[in-house]
């Protein structure tokens, strides 16, 4: 579910739908988002409830009380409609609205298994006096709440640049807490049987995980620059040429990721290792990530690769963390 939310969030960024719902947690003041412009346009005789939002005169208006529409100008003068003051975004696009709504819906549904994990690990702690899974479930629930709160701040601030990166790091924290919960439930025997553990160069694994995380953050910053170019009306094929020069640090940093990842594998070789060996997954993720990055340059930033690029990057970080948990007592 968490990876689905990450994927949905990537699609939101790919389609520019981040402000498809200008308010939070509702969408234009509705539980079910509008599907056509008439639903966010003032209409004489229409009933409006407090909090309902309309778009008029390039402004987002919010109903302050229950209204039976008769004269928009008079209602504004009476204070029945006031401009939304948290941002100045006032556009309705049905595609953007529903892409953003599905992203939010998936986020809300992710809370269901999170609450189940919290309850079941609490019951396990009471029955077995084994509280470590409960602690991880509590951490997981905490980060889920933080990311939901950050989502609200991102919308209220009309996609404040660095808040989007923090939002993504919150998703990584959710996945890491789930890795910790899985590790706390495993039997020690399972890891004693993994002979590959002793061949891992642990210091290099720490370095590789940190480099992968920094590369992910830098890539998110590049993504935010691309959003600015997109909003400025530049063609997709011109984005790379218009990016600030520092984006090349992200491009060249991929080789540092490759070297540090390969360094931690030690005597392991992913093409010879068994399928349970995380080196196999790490090697595959690195290869796919580099192919997607090269495709960005040669194919003019195809939109369909953007969500894949983010998922692969997060997958590599999570795989590194999972490996660290397995080789650390």
N, C-alpha and C positions, 0 to 999 in steps of 0.2 A: 504494500500500500504506500509506503514511504517513497519507493522508487517511482511509483505511478504519479505521486504528487510532484516529484522532481521533474519527471517527464512532462507533466501538464504545465508546470511552471516554465519549462523551456519552450513549450509550444506558445505560451502566452508571450514570451519575449520574442520568439520568432515572428509572430504575427502582429506584434505591437499592440497587444490587447491588455496591457497592464492597467489601463484606466478604463477598461470596458464597463466596469461598475465603479462609478465615481464615489460611492460611499461604502461603508463597511459596518456591520456584516450584511446588511441588506443591499439591494441593487436598485438604484433610483427609488429608494424607499419602499421597494416591493420584496416580498419573499421569493416570488417567481419572477425572474427578470422580464422586461418587455421584449417583444419580438418585432414590433414595428414602430415607426416614428410617431404615429398617432397616439400611442400610449404615453409619450413623454412630451406631448404638445398640448398646450392649453385648449380646452374644448368647452364651449358654452353649454351649460346644463349638466356637465359631468360632476360627479361627486368625488371630492379629494379628501383624504384623511391626513392628519398631522404627520409630517415627515415625508410625504410624497414629493417627488422631485420632477421638475419639468425643465426643458431646455427652451429658452426664448431670448432673442436679442443677444445671442452669443454669451448667455449667462445661465447658470444653473440656479433654479429657484426652488425653495423648500417651503412647503405648506406649514403654517404655524397652528392651524386649527382645522376643524372639519369645515369644508367649503362646498357650497353648491355654486359652480362657476356661473357668473353672470357678466362681469366686466373685469378683465384682467388689470386694466389701469386703476380702477377704483379699488380693487382688492389689494393691489400693491400699495396704494396710498394709505389704506387702512392697516397695513402691516400684516395682512394675511399671507402674503408671499414675501420672503426675504432672500437675498442672494446667499448662496452657500459660501461660507467664508474660509473654508479650510484649504481650498485651492481654486484656481481659476479655469480648470478644465471643464468645458461645456460642449461635449460632442457625443452624439449617439450613433453607434455603429452596431447593428444587431450581431454580426459575426464576432466582433471584439467583446461585446457584452456576454455572449454565451460561452465563448472560450474561457473568459475570466471566471464566469459563474461555475463552469465544470471544474476548473482548478480549485475553487473554494469548496465545492461540494466534495471532491475527493479528499481535501484536507480535513473537512469535518468528519467524513466517514472513517478516516484514519484514527480518529479519537476513539472509536468503538473498540477495536482490538487493543488499543493502549489502555483503556479502562479495564478490559478483561484481564490483561496481563497484570495490572496493578492488583486487582482483586484476587486472582489465582495465586500470585506469588505471595500475597499476604496470608492466604489460607495455608500455603505451603510452609511459610515461616512459623505459623502457629502450630502446625502438625508436626513438623520435622526439626524445628529450631534451626532452620537454615535460612538466614535472612539476606544473604548476599543477592539472590535474584530479586528480592523485593526492593532492595536499595537501587539496583539498576533500573527496575521498572518505574520507580519513583523519579529517578533522573530522567528517564525517557519521557515520562509524563510532563515533567518540568520543561524540558526543551520543546516539547510539542506546544505547550502553552506560550513559551517565549516566541516561537516562530509564528504562531497565530497572532500574537500581539504585534510582532514586527510587520506582519502582513497588513495590519490596520495602519501602522505608522507609514508604511510605504505608500498606501493609497492616499492617506491624509496629506502626505507631503508631495503628491503628484510625482511619484517615482524619484525621490531624492537619491542622487547617484550612489553614494557609498552604502546606503541602507539596503540596496538590492544585494550587494556582496555579502553583507552581514546576514541577510535573509538566507542566502545560499549556505553560508557556514553553519547556520542553525540547523539546516537540513542534514548536513554532515554530522553534526553533534547528535541528532536523533538516531542516525544509522549507527554511529559508534556506540551509543548507549544500548542499542539492540544487540550489537556484537558482544558487548560486555555481559548482557543478560544470557545470551546463548552460551558464552564461555563459562559462566557461573553454574549453568545447569549440566555441564558435561562431566562425565566420569573421568577421573585422573587416568584410568587405564586406557582410555581412548587416545590420549596423547603419548603415553609410554610406548604405544604400538607404532607411532609415527617416527621411524628412524631418521627421516629427513631433518627433524628438528635440530639435532646436534650439528648439522652441517651448515646451519644458517649463521652468517656473520651479523650478529645482533647490532653492533654499533652502526654498521652500514644500513641496516634495516631502519633504524631510527632516522638516519640522515635522509634515506630515500623517501620515507613517509613525509618528512618535513618539506623536502624539495617538491614532492608531488602536490602537497597542500598549497605551498607558495605559488606553484605554477597554476593551480586551479584559481586562486585569488587573482593573480595577474590576468588570467584569461577572462575572468568575470569583468575586470576593469576594461579590457579591450572590448568586451561585449557592450559595455555601457557607452563607450565612445562610438561604437557602431550605431547604437540607438540614436545618439545625437545626430549622426550623419543622415540616418534614415528620416528623422523628423525634419531635417533641413532640406529634404527632397532630393538627395543625391541618388543616382542610380546604383543598384547593388554592385555592378561590375566596377564602379569607381571607388568603392569603400576602402579597399586596401591602400590605394594611392593617397587617399585623403586622411588616413589615420596618422596620429602623431608618431614621431620616429621611435618613441620608447616601446611601441608594440612589438618591435623586432626582438626585444628582450624575451618576450613570450615565445616568439617563433624559435629563437636559438636555444631557449631554455629547455626545449624538448629533448635536445641531445644530452643535457645534464640529467634530465629525468631518466633517460635510457641508461646512462653510465652508472648512476647511483642505484637504480633498480637491479641492474645486472650484478653490481658489486655485492649486494647482500645475499645473493643466491649462493655465493661461496663455491663449494664443489658441486652444487646442484646444477643440472642442466635441464631446462624445462622441456626440451624435445625428447629427453630420455626419462624424465621423472614420471612417477605414477600420477593418475588423474587426481588423487587426493592432495597432491603437493600444490601449495598455493603459488609456487613459482610458475606452474603451467598457466594458471589464470592471469597472473601478473604479466607474464610474457605476452599472452594473447591480447590483454587490454592495451599494453604499450604499442603493439603492432597496429591494432585497430585505431588507436588514438592518433598515431603518426600518419596513417593513411588518410584519416578524416581531415587532419590538419593540412596535409599536402593538397588534398582535394579542394580545400577552401581557396588556396592560392591559384591552382590551375583551372578550376571550374567557376571562378567568380563568385565565391561565397554562396553556394546553393543553400536555400533555406532548410531543406529537409535534413541536412547534416548537422545543423546547430544543436537540436536536442540530443542527438547521438553523441556529439562531441562532449557535451556536459556530462551525460550519463557515464561515458567511459572514464572521464576524469575522476568523477566521484567514486566510481567503482574501483579504480586503482587505489585511491586513498583508503577506502574501506577495506580492501584486500590487504593492504599493508598493515593497517591497525589490527585486523583479525590475525594476521601472521604474528605480529608482536605479542598478542595475547596468548597465542599458542606456545611461543618459545619463552615466555616469562612465567616463572612459577608464581 
